[in-house]
Amino acid sequence: MCGIIGYIGNKQARDVVLKGLKRMEYRGYDSAGIALLNGGLHVTKCKGKVKALESLIDSKDEGFVGIGHTRWATHGEPNDVNSHPHTSNSGKIALVHNGIIENFNSLKQKLESEGYSFYSDTDTEVAVKLFESVLDKNPELSLEKAVQLALGQINGAYGFAIVHADFPDRIIVSRKGSPLLIGVGDGEMLIASDASAVAEYTDKVVYLDEGELAVIQKDSYQVLDSNDVELTKEVHELAVSLEEIEKGGFPHFMLKEIFEQPKTISDSLRGRLNPDLGTITLGGLSNVMDKLVNTKRIIIAACGTSWHSALFGEYLFEWLAKISVEVEYASEFRYRDPLINEGDVVFVISQSGETADTLAALRKAKEKGASVYGIVNVVGSSIARETDAGVYLHAGPEIGVASTKAFTGQVTVLTLIAVSLAIHKGVIEKAESDRIINALARIPSQVQSILDRSEQIKNIADLFTYAPNFLYLGRSFSFPVALEGALKLKEISYIHAEGYPAAEMKHGPIALIDDMMPVVVIAATKHTNDKMVSNIEEVKARKGRIISITSEKNQEVKELSEFNFTIPDTEDVLSPLLSVIPLQLLSYYVAVNRGANVDQPRNLAKSVTVE
């Protein structure tokens, strides 16, 4: 969601901030703006893309201090006035904000009674007027102290970056529930909500934690907790390179990331999987393996695509490790009163490590006394820092809003955990674990063999580009793949699509089947093949258009299908790592044919950091 970037140093802040905003366009947004300090405060903002903002900025808008923002609307429709930055009545303070201020109405009424005027429909404007009010009442205060006092009155989530014309040597930032980092340079400092915005300028970053405030000057930074106690923060080496956040010759980030999966899956396995010895080593969980081995129940909380990988994890843990698993939507888990028993383990899964509902679920689980472990992609993210232990995906930056390589990274890591647990518990035969481990080692090359035949999927996509609906069916390990395939199509092509367990088709969805309905059948598991054949026959009897994903040896399903795409043969438990690839390609090619914005689909954001 919304992106924040700030700069203070010896370069033109305008250029650095605009470039940072462009780096964060993938997050999803509807307006953009910039504030520069140069003998006063100069703000330019507008509805639309950063390119539109750039065209409005005068080349004379110079200065060495600036903040910028890309907004994803929550309070107030996307328009020029509701865009960030918002300014104080005096015109001296500007701020940008990620998050939601829950008590903005009561604060607004109070500030209006004091004579402050409001012009937008946003919750954010309340914050800048509140900061101004504190300074007006206490002119002897420093900017950072005034901000700290005002923050005590704000309920909700925020990441703030603030500049003041009377304090031109600093940027004030603070976070609660919305990520912010400091980029540490040589004679310059940057602040951002996303590491991609600073990667060009520095590889040294400091991550702010909950409730912290920082004073950023060009040669230094000072981090304070909510009690004004100065903190010593660790400087991390940024795990993002400029090359990784470029398209590398591909027309879209999504296609680039689909084609990166042989490498990213291999990176997830590297140093963890040893086929020669038949072992799996997960350093991030080594200190808690006894806890995992002895737990009677695992709960997995996630959202969106991560929820689909979590559902696959449930099947895996129960099938291989014989542990009872419950999968929860993180957004529901946090508002229930979940029953957590002594010894329960909670896994939270998030690509960004900043998903607001998943973070809240994590904190709820810890309050209840559970051990909480993370599966995330972004190093140094909030979930990575707040969980008791965990495993990184090592998938590299995922820029496309529709997740692809992160999903296969999550499935890979869940597979490693499940097999490792099964081995530690002694509930799997050595021959079976060796077979799975060796098959897992072959997955990257098998994925590459699928990508080498992507033109076949493109030809199918060309035929069904304007279908009004799609139905995706799968059983067992293929059911989460059906859900994920349908989600991908919905996200980027705007075609209505639904994923179902194949047996549930008779309980309602079969009414939708006619000669205009493409039905994507994932028939990639041997142990459910006979039942899948029966389901396909039912669809054919009603003239549905069958597109099947099968193993190379599945002649029976091939003959029943109007269109078929084969994947290499593998173990049933590993089949999702292969069967999901053609579905990602199908959604991509359909969306491109329809002229959709593949990397930035409408109304969506890459990282959902507000409720």
PyMOL commands that set and color helices and strands:
alter all, ss='L'
color gray80, all
select helices_A, chain A and resi 13-23+25-27+50-56+104-113+124-137+143-151+195-197+243-245+253-259+261-269+283-294+304-321+330-333+356-367+382-386+405-425+430-451+454-464+476-493+502-507+509-512+526-541+555-560+572-593
alter helices_A, ss='H'
color red, helices_A
select strands_A, chain A and resi 3-8+31-37+41-47+65-71+86-87+93-101+156-164+171-176+181-184+189-192+204-207+213-217+220-224+230-231+236-237+273-274+279-280+297-302+324-329+345-350+371-376+389-392+469-474+496-501+518-523+545-551+563-567
alter strands_A, ss='S'
color yellow, strands_A
deselect
rebuild
show_as cartoon
